[in-house]
């Protein structure tokens, strides 16, 4: 049974412009300690707010829409509306140009930046969406788990990301409990969307806006994270193999060295952040 390593509480959202506010649930300042999880941002934005065309390299984004609608468009030709309950997996890899704009009624989203190991940082850009209605659901008394990526119980959902990621939306009724399996060598964090629960072998109290961390040791064949709901609770579970490599991060780029980071900015200024044939 896994023990909770630490619990971080998210602060209030801050204004980022007209009809736009945001907060960091996972800060990039501890990116090497949290890798492959670079950051998790929670955003609320409506027209005229949004994220016009911008680049990325060396990482992936996993965007969970809590409310509203986001409009995605990228240089590979993907143009998509991502609705409440949908999850979009975007691989920047060697380079992508994309935009994320709100639907007419606005959007409330969570976006994870997922690291890529050095050998995959120049992988081709890509985009996959898992719709709410397509994500399989596991149910037992007092427990509902919607699986967007990865394996859970007898359910296997192909990874939408290049680097393996398990993403599950858990809802537990008051008094319900469950053990969430975590494969060996993976880092896991839990974001409490609403409610309160006891988490891990030490039964740490977690409540809305908390982020709790645990690791599955390489010394064991895998373990589990116990959840007991003290009220109706909703938890998002993110689990992924640890990437133990140096991180050089600057703006929209996540690389391994300062030299690679400088090269990314040179490529951006020179119009080479994406393949010439794609522009």
JOKAKA-V179390 format. One record per run of one state. SS is the DSSP state (H for helix, E for strand, C for the rest). FROM is the first residue (numbers start at 1). TO is the last residue. If there is no record, write none. Layout:
BEGIN
SS,FROM,TO + SS,FROM,TO
END
This chain:
BEGIN
C,1,5 + E,6,9 + C,10,13 + E,14,17 + C,18,19 + E,20,26 + C,27,27 + H,28,34 + C,35,36 + E,37,45 + C,46,49 + E,50,57 + C,58,58 + E,59,74 + C,75,78 + E,79,83 + C,84,86 + E,87,91 + C,92,95 + E,96,115 + C,116,117 + H,118,120 + C,121,125 + E,126,130 + C,131,131 + H,132,134 + C,135,136 + E,137,140 + C,141,142 + E,143,152 + C,153,154 + E,155,157 + C,158,165 + E,166,172 + C,173,176 + E,177,182 + C,183,185 + E,186,194 + C,195,195 + E,196,199 + C,200,203 + E,204,207 + C,208,209 + E,210,215 + C,216,222 + E,223,229 + C,230,232 + E,233,241 + C,242,247 + E,248,250 + C,251,252 + E,253,255 + C,256,257 + H,258,269 + C,270,275 + H,276,278 + C,279,279
END
